[in-house]
Amino acid sequence: MLPLASHRHHTIAVIGAAAKHYISGGGSSQVTPWFRTTALAGIERRAARAGDTVTYASGHRPAAAAALAKRSDVAIVVAADTSSEGEDKVCLSLRPICSGGQATPPN
């Protein structure tokens, strides 16, 4: 559970290509932030202050991502899909072939 207990150092695995992308909504869910960051960059900044170690895997090689998760204290999977108003989803899968969206949102 986040935030992690600060009394010990952790190894954190961040898994998923979406972790390296700024993710925002479209239409009425569009938000213009004061600054942009990615999930990975935010986790790395916070972890550095706590003395934690962060490693990353895109998830494109599932066996490598699973091995990274096993050897880490914590694994955080970042998954995303994009959509906008007026677009119905065929299903709720994050696989682009089913959802019609994008597995990794554009920057």
N, C-alpha and C positions, 0 to 999 in steps of 0.2 A: 504494500500500500504506500502511496506517496503522500507526504514526503517520507523519505527513509529516516529511520532513527539516526540521530547525529552522533551517538556515542561510539560508533565503530565505522571503520572504512569499508566500503562496498566495491565490488566489481559489478558494473552495470552493462548489460548487453542491450543495445538498441537495434531492433531488427525491423526492416521494411524500407523500401525505396522512398516512400512518402515522408520519411523522417527528414530527408534532405530538402524538402520543398516547403515553401510557404503555402499554406492551404487557406483558401478564402471561399466564401459562398458567392452566389450570383443573384441578380435580381434584388428582391427585398432583403435577402440575407447577406448582401454585400456589406462588408465593413472596411472602412479605411482607417487603419491603425496609425498611431503616432510613429511607430517604427515596425519593421517586419523582422521576424526571426523564424527559424525552423524549429521543429521539435528537437532535433539532434543538437543544434547550437544551444538551445535553452537548457537542455539536460546537461550538456558539457560544461556550460558556465556555472550552473548550480553545483554540479559534482566537483568541479575544481575547487570551489570555496570550501567544500566539505572534505576534501582530500580523497574523494572517490575516483575510481578509474572507469572510463567509458570506452567501450569498443563497439564497432558498428558492423553490421552485415546487411546487405541490400535485401536478402531473402530470395534472390534469384537462384541460389543454390541451397535448397531446403536442408540438405544434410549438413552443410557447413553452418547454417544458421542454427540448427538444432544443437550441434556440437558447441557452438559459442554460448548458447543459452544454458546448456548443462554445466559448463565450467564457470559460469558467472553466478553471483549471489542473487541477482535480480535480472529478469529479462523484460524489456518493455517493447511490445510490438506496436508499430505505428502503421495503420492501414487507412486508406482514404479512397473516396470516390467523389466525383463532382457532378453537380446537376444544377439546374436552374428552374425558374418558374415555367410552367407550361410543359414540362417534360415528365411523363409518367414512366416509372420504372417497371420493367417486366418482372423483376424479382429483387430481393434485397442482397444478393450476392455481391461481393467486392470484385468478382471476376468480370473484366470488361466485356467478355463475350455474352454474359447474361444480363448485365445491368445497362449496357449501352453507354456507360460512362468511361472514365479513364482510370486505369490502375494507379498511375502516378499523375497527379494533377500537374498542369503546366505551371511554370514559375510565374 
